[in-house]
Amino acid sequence: MHKTAIVTGGSSGIGLAAAKALHGAGCVVYEFSRRKEGAPFVRHMQVDVTDVTAVEAAVKEVVAKEGRIDILVSNAGFGISGAAEFTDGADSKKLMDVNLFGMAHVCNAVIPLMREAGGGKIVCTSSVAAAAPIPFQTWYSVSKAAVNAYVCALANELRPFHIQVCAVMPGDIRTGFTAAREKSAAGDEIYGGRIARSVAKMEQDEQNGMSADKAGSYIARIALKRKVKPLYAIGFSYKLICFLLQVLPCRLKNYLIGKLYAG
């Protein structure tokens, strides 16, 4: 029997690559995004994850057609950059509404259905920025740290129902995410040009990073595993970085991140 998967933010980048890999593994893939059209190998639905009513209606439609939802890849998200003190509250709230609360909306819609079916898999896209908070991308880092906390707590809540929950933390990935980042240079003269230098460094690293196909294939493999652990980093170097960030003293860890991205 085929598995039914929903991928949010699956019309481009990592989400599209994950949807493609799940389709290649024999899954029927539904893709939720705000775009009007999706890839030919997915069943596209125009859904804004911040709209609870739209999310619930779309999930019910998937179940009406397929009978169950086996996998959720909650991937929809975006980034903003700039100095924390100059970031407008509306911008940081919009980021959290998509990256965290939008994720929760979709999870909340599928959990009762998975519980009734006797199990399921929820994979949320986080970031290495959750473990390594990046200066001048403060709110993006906050949103992904919150995703990790949400996932770890939710995994314990849902364990008795055989619903497994995990987060995958990509590092630098070559996608349209870089160009789509909402950047603000407000206050850069006060910060001595450090905002622009930090974001330029990050964007250079992203453009030299892992391909979206590789990251998406990794996420699909995790989604299809029999058992998962709470958190995964993609690639040996990022696994090592996350390990070191766990064991290094906080003061040293933050100093090293600052030297890299706040100089």
Secondary structure, 3 states (H helix, E strand, C coil): CCCEEEEECCCCHHHHHHHHHHHHCCCEEEEEECCCCCCCCCEEEECCCCCHHHHHHHHHHHHHHHCCCCEEEECCCCCEEECHHHCCHHHHHHHHHHHHHHHHHHHHHHHHHHHHHCCEEEEEECCHHHCCCCCCEHHHHHHHHHHHHHHHHHHHHHHHHCEEEEEEECCCEECCHHHHCEECCCCCCCCCCHHHHHHHHHHHHHHCCEEHHHHHHHHHHHHHCCCCCCEEECCHHHHHHHHHHHHCCHHHHHHHHHHHHCC
